[in-house]
Amino acid sequence: MASEKIEIDAWKSAVPDTENKEVVDRLIKQFGLGTFSESERKSFDNLLFRRNIVIAHRDFKLVEERIKQKKPFIQMTGVACSGPMHIGHKVDIDLFLYFKSLGARCYFGIADIDGYVSRPDEKVPSLEKAKQIAIDNATDVLALGVDEKDIYVQSRKEQRYYEFTFELTKKFTFNTLFGIYGEDYNPGKNSANMLQYADIIHQQLKEFNGPMPSLTGIGVDQDPHARAVRDVATKLPYKMFAPSFIYFSFQPSLQLGKKMSSSDPDSTIMLTDTPESAKKKIKNAFSGGRDTLAEHKKLGGVPEIDRAFQILRYHHPDDKLVNDVYKRFKEGSMTSGELKDITIEFVNEFLKKHQEKRKKFAKTAEKIVLG
């Protein structure tokens, strides 16, 4: 079993179980990813490192050296406009904001064209619909703390960006792309990919920053894109650095056997959920508690699979609280109901503040997307 290849598809709903250490170890070996030592984790004062949510990297040393030398580096991430944002998206943005605090020159892409051309019509039927989703996404991104000046929209980018996107198309054959992405690769996905590659490395053109180490945070399911863009960066006549990537584990769905997804609202906490809706979802979330109270007190719970605890692990800023909840639930002195009550209080306080911020940024988001 341990030697089996893990299939990765950048577009399908199935994703590797990155809460499973064996799966993570196999992915690291299979794709040749780098790992972080305990001393390296401690050197980054961020909960995503402390709690092992950041799991691997490609060529992160280039960026790490720039941070140590207090030299600038590029950081790019974004959101594909295929639906509303949920709490799982916050991890990517938290990582983005952390590296900005360490000196990154930041680019956050609102991928409206990508969202349309790479998704089926029943999900995103028109570019106009993608732009409406983009406005909604941009509102959340601003409310989560991303600066307006760091955000760009694919459909409103500079001419040089589009020229560069077309340049990239000549560096691939369809056989290469089929080999990376599989037989269901199509012209829409090809267009989306070229835009994604341009998003990640266009900042190294002389018209922007010039050649410079860059960093993008992704889930492991997006590694095919990482491998493709790192390869093409070395084939261009611009002496670019191959972009670095940092990989974070997927926040588990509220239910077993599902991916946290905007298209399945019951699988996650949406950033626009009401307090009643969030409470109901957390109450119904998969529990790591035992079948009976007596059994729970005797054997203790399993926080590693408990979905309410995972919300705290991924998002609660207080290490002491998270560690205390883990210990008490593990030993059986905290019940599943008590854990869920703590999570409900935290999530609803976060949603209340976030939704108040959303109101302030709605007009700004519309301006960013539509002009």
C-alpha positions in Angstrom: 0.0 0.0 0.0 2.8 2.4 1.0 4.4 2.1 -2.5 1.2 2.9 -4.4 1.3 6.1 -6.5 -1.1 8.8 -5.3 -3.0 10.2 -8.2 -3.3 14.1 -8.2 -5.7 16.0 -10.4 -5.7 19.8 -10.2 -9.4 20.0 -11.1 -11.2 17.0 -9.6 -12.9 17.1 -6.3 -11.0 14.2 -4.7 -7.9 15.4 -2.8 -5.2 13.6 -0.8 -5.8 13.2 2.9 -3.2 15.6 4.1 -4.2 15.0 7.8 -2.7 11.5 7.4 1.0 11.6 8.0 1.6 8.4 5.9 -0.1 10.1 2.9 1.9 13.3 3.4 5.2 11.3 3.6 4.3 9.4 0.4 3.4 12.7 -1.4 6.7 14.3 -0.3 8.6 11.3 -1.6 6.6 10.9 -4.8 6.9 14.5 -5.9 10.3 15.2 -4.5 9.1 17.9 -2.1 11.2 19.5 0.6 10.4 19.4 4.3 10.8 21.8 7.2 12.9 20.8 10.3 11.6 21.6 13.7 14.1 24.4 14.1 12.9 25.9 10.8 9.3 25.8 11.9 10.2 27.5 15.1 12.0 30.3 13.2 8.7 31.3 11.6 6.4 32.8 14.2 3.1 31.8 12.6 0.5 29.2 13.7 0.5 27.6 10.2 4.1 26.5 10.9 3.7 25.8 14.6 0.7 23.5 14.0 2.2 21.6 11.0 -0.4 23.0 8.6 2.4 24.0 6.3 3.6 20.6 5.2 6.2 20.9 2.4 7.9 23.1 -0.1 9.7 23.4 -3.4 12.9 25.4 -3.4 11.9 27.5 -0.3 15.5 28.1 0.6 15.7 30.9 -2.1 12.9 32.8 -0.3 14.2 32.0 3.1 17.6 33.5 2.3 15.9 36.7 1.0 14.0 37.0 4.3 17.2 36.5 6.4 19.0 39.1 4.3 16.0 41.5 4.5 15.9 41.6 0.7 12.6 41.7 -1.2 11.0 38.7 -2.8 7.8 38.3 -4.8 4.7 36.6 -3.5 1.7 35.6 -5.6 -1.5 33.8 -4.8 -5.1 34.2 -5.8 -8.6 32.8 -6.0 -10.3 31.2 -9.1 -13.7 32.8 -9.4 -15.9 29.6 -9.4 -18.0 30.2 -6.4 -18.3 31.9 -3.0 -15.4 31.7 -0.5 -15.4 29.5 2.6 -13.3 29.3 5.8 -10.8 26.9 4.1 -9.8 29.7 1.7 -8.7 31.7 4.8 -5.6 29.5 5.2 -4.2 30.7 1.9 -4.8 34.3 2.8 -3.4 34.0 6.3 -0.2 32.6 4.7 -0.1 35.4 2.2 -0.5 38.1 4.9 2.3 36.5 7.0 4.8 36.6 4.2 3.9 40.1 3.3 4.9 41.0 6.9 8.3 39.5 6.1 8.9 41.8 3.2 7.2 40.2 0.2 6.1 42.3 -2.8 2.6 41.0 -3.1 0.3 40.1 -5.9 -3.2 38.7 -5.2 -5.0 37.6 -8.4 -8.7 37.5 -8.8 -8.9 34.9 -11.6 -12.2 35.7 -13.3 -11.1 34.5 -16.8 -9.7 31.3 -15.3 -12.9 30.8 -13.3 -15.0 30.9 -16.5 -12.9 29.0 -19.0 -11.8 26.1 -16.8 -15.2 25.3 -15.2 -18.3 23.6 -16.8 -21.1 25.9 -17.9 -23.5 24.6 -15.2 -21.1 26.0 -12.6 -19.9 29.2 -14.3 -22.1 29.8 -17.4 -20.6 33.1 -18.6 -17.8 35.5 -18.1 -20.3 37.9 -16.8 -21.2 35.4 -14.0 -17.5 34.9 -13.3 -17.2 38.7 -12.8 -20.1 38.7 -10.4 -18.4 35.9 -8.4 -15.1 37.9 -8.7 -16.8 40.9 -7.0 -18.0 38.6 -4.2 -14.6 37.0 -3.8 -12.8 40.4 -3.8 -15.1 41.6 -1.1 -14.1 38.6 1.1 -10.4 39.0 0.3 -10.4 42.7 1.3 -12.3 41.9 4.5 -9.8 39.2 5.4 -7.0 41.9 5.3 -5.5 41.9 1.8 -4.6 45.4 0.7 -6.4 46.9 -2.3 -3.1 47.8 -4.0 -2.0 44.1 -3.9 -5.1 42.9 -5.8 -5.4 42.6 -9.5 -8.1 41.1 -11.8 -7.1 38.9 -14.7 -9.5 40.6 -17.2 -8.1 44.0 -16.3 -4.4 43.3 -16.3 -1.8 45.3 -18.3 -1.1 44.5 -22.0 2.3 43.1 -21.2 0.7 40.4 -19.1 -1.4 39.1 -22.0 1.6 39.2 -24.4 3.5 37.2 -21.9 0.7 34.7 -21.6 0.8 34.1 -25.3 4.6 33.7 -25.2 4.2 30.9 -22.8 1.9 28.8 -25.1 4.9 28.2 -27.5 6.9 26.5 -24.8 4.5 23.5 -24.4 3.3 20.7 -26.5 0.0 19.0 -26.0 1.7 15.7 -25.3 3.5 17.4 -22.4 0.3 18.9 -21.0 -1.6 15.7 -21.4 1.2 14.0 -19.5 0.9 16.4 -16.7 -2.9 16.8 -16.5 -4.4 13.7 -18.1 -6.6 12.9 -21.0 -9.5 15.2 -20.1 -7.3 18.3 -20.7 -9.1 20.7 -23.1 -8.7 24.2 -24.6 -10.5 25.9 -21.8 -8.2 24.4 -19.2 -5.2 25.2 -21.4 -6.2 28.8 -21.5 -6.6 28.8 -17.7 -3.2 27.2 -17.2 -1.4 29.7 -19.4 -3.0 32.5 -17.4 -2.0 30.8 -14.1 1.6 30.4 -15.2 1.7 34.1 -16.2 0.1 35.0 -12.8 2.9 33.2 -11.0 6.0 34.5 -13.0 5.0 37.7 -14.9 6.3 39.8 -11.9 9.8 38.8 -12.9 9.6 40.6 -16.2 11.6 43.9 -16.4 8.3 45.8 -16.7 7.4 44.7 -13.1 10.2 43.7 -10.7 12.8 42.0 -12.8 14.1 38.5 -11.9 13.7 37.8 -8.3 12.8 34.7 -6.1 9.1 34.3 -5.7 6.7 32.3 -3.5 3.2 30.9 -4.0 1.2 29.0 -1.4 -0.9 26.1 -2.7 -2.5 22.8 -1.7 -0.8 19.6 -2.8 -3.6 19.0 -5.4 -2.2 22.0 -7.3 1.3 20.6 -7.7 0.9 19.8 -11.4 0.7 23.5 -12.0 3.8 24.1 -9.8 5.8 21.6 -11.8 4.7 23.0 -15.1 5.4 26.6 -14.3 8.8 25.9 -12.7 9.8 24.1 -15.9 8.6 26.8 -18.3 10.3 29.6 -16.3 13.7 28.0 -17.1 12.9 27.9 -20.9 12.2 31.7 -21.2 14.7 34.3 -22.5 14.3 36.4 -19.3 16.7 34.7 -16.8 13.9 34.1 -14.4 14.1 32.2 -11.1 12.0 29.1 -11.0 9.2 30.0 -8.6 9.2 28.5 -5.1 6.1 26.9 -3.6 4.9 26.2 -0.1 2.3 23.6 0.5 -0.4 23.6 3.2 -2.6 20.7 4.3 -6.3 20.8 3.4 -8.7 21.8 6.1 -10.9 18.7 6.4 -14.6 18.9 5.3 -17.1 19.0 8.1 -18.2 15.5 7.0 -16.2 12.4 6.3 -15.6 11.4 2.7 -16.1 14.9 1.2 -13.9 17.8 0.1 -14.4 21.2 1.6 -16.0 23.0 -1.3 -18.1 26.0 -2.2 -20.4 23.8 -4.3 -21.3 21.8 -1.2 -22.2 24.3 1.5 -22.8 21.6 4.1 -19.1 20.6 3.8 -17.8 23.9 5.2 -18.5 27.2 6.9 -19.2 29.8 4.2 -17.9 33.3 4.9 -21.5 34.6 4.6 -23.1 32.0 6.8 -25.6 33.2 9.4 -24.9 32.3 13.1 -27.7 29.8 13.0 -26.4 28.1 9.9 -22.8 28.0 11.2 -24.0 26.6 14.6 -26.1 23.9 12.9 -23.2 22.8 10.6 -20.8 22.5 13.5 -23.3 20.7 15.7 -23.7 18.2 12.8 -20.0 18.0 12.0 -18.2 14.6 12.3 -17.0 14.1 15.9 -14.0 12.4 17.3 -15.9 11.6 20.5 -16.9 8.1 21.6 -20.3 6.5 21.3 -21.2 6.9 24.9 -20.2 9.4 27.7 -18.8 6.6 29.8 -16.7 5.3 27.0 -15.5 8.9 26.1 -14.4 9.5 29.7 -12.6 6.2 29.8 -10.9 6.2 26.4 -10.8 9.9 25.5 -11.7 11.5 22.2 -9.7 11.6 18.9 -9.1 15.4 18.2 -7.2 14.5 15.0 -10.4 13.5 13.3 -12.8 15.8 15.1 -14.0 18.5 12.6 -14.8 21.1 15.3 -11.3 20.8 16.7 -9.8 21.1 13.3 -11.5 24.5 12.8 -9.8 25.6 16.0 -6.5 24.2 14.9 -6.5 25.9 11.5 -7.9 29.3 12.6 -7.9 30.0 16.3 -5.0 32.4 17.2 -4.6 31.3 20.8 -2.1 28.4 21.0 -2.8 27.9 24.7 -6.5 27.5 24.1 -6.0 25.1 21.2 -3.5 23.0 23.1 -5.7 22.9 26.2 -8.8 21.8 24.2 -6.7 19.1 22.5 -5.4 17.8 25.8 -8.8 17.8 27.6 -10.6 16.2 24.7 -7.9 13.6 24.2 -8.0 12.6 27.9 -11.9 12.5 27.9 -12.4 15.4 30.4 -14.0 17.5 27.6 -17.0 16.2 25.8 -17.7 16.6 22.1 -20.6 18.9 22.9 -18.3 21.2 25.0 -15.7 21.2 22.2 -18.4 22.1 19.6 -19.7 24.9 21.8 -16.2 26.5 22.0 -15.9 26.2 18.2 -19.4 27.7 17.6 -18.6 30.7 19.8 -15.2 31.3 18.0 -16.6 30.8 14.5 -19.7 33.1 15.0 -17.5 35.8 16.5 -15.2 35.6 13.5 -18.1 35.6 11.0 -19.7 38.6 12.7 -16.6 40.7 12.4 -15.9 39.5 8.9 -19.4 40.3 7.6 -19.2 43.8 9.1 -16.0 44.3 7.2 -17.6 42.9 4.0 -20.1 45.8 4.0 -17.3 48.3 4.1 -15.5 46.8 1.1 -18.4 46.0 -1.3 -18.0 49.1 -3.3 -14.2 48.9 -3.4 -14.5 45.2 -4.7 -16.9 46.3 -7.5 -14.5 49.0 -8.5 -11.5 46.6 -8.6 -13.4 44.1 -10.8 -15.4 46.3 -13.1 -13.4 49.5 -13.0 
